[in-house]
Every structure is written in C-alpha cells, then in structure tokens.
Amino acid sequence: MRMNHFGYSNPRVDALCDRADAELDMNKRAPLYQQADLIAMDDVAVLPITYYSIPTLIKPYVHNVAFNLNGPMPHYTTRIQHQ
C-alpha cells in the first residue's frame, strides 16, 4: 500500500517502485526503493508529517505492555512501566 494522499506523481518513481515491488531479492529490491526515494525527495515541495494516535485504556494492574506506536512494525515498540 502506498501512502500517497497528496497525489504525487512521477513516472520514474512509479516504475522504480513497480520493479522493486516485483523483486524478491532484498539486495536488489532495496536499491530500487532508494533510487525512487531520492527522486521523490528532489521533487518534494511539501513534506507532510503525519502520525496516528491510538487511545488505549490499561488497567492499573497490567505491567510491561509492549506497544507498537507506528503500526505493524514490531521492531519499533515502547514499553510502558506502571508505578
């Protein structure tokens, strides 16, 4: 899923992303995304900063809850310690 809420369009970026999406070898895939990213960053006129908030209620007796504040990315977690 591409998060293109602003209607950015560049045929070179689209072609690189399409190639990267189809590439199974991560050693070949990552450089394609990096190339697309460099082109997109050169084109950028607006740099949107977005974040999502997910309100969560936690009972006082629950401890050491692991949260993922950025969506489904388990390598970004926050540990909450109740006092």
CORZI-V463437 format. One record per backbone hydrogen bond with DSSP energy under -1.0 kcal/mol. NH is the residue of the N-H (numbers start at 1). CO is the residue of the C=O. If there is no record, write none. Layout:
NH CO
NH CO
This chain:
4 2
14 10
15 11
16 12
17 13
18 14
19 15
20 16
21 17
22 18
28 25
29 25
30 26
33 29
34 30
35 31
36 32
37 33
38 34
39 35
40 36
41 37
42 38
43 39
44 40
62 59
67 78
73 71
76 73
78 67
80 65
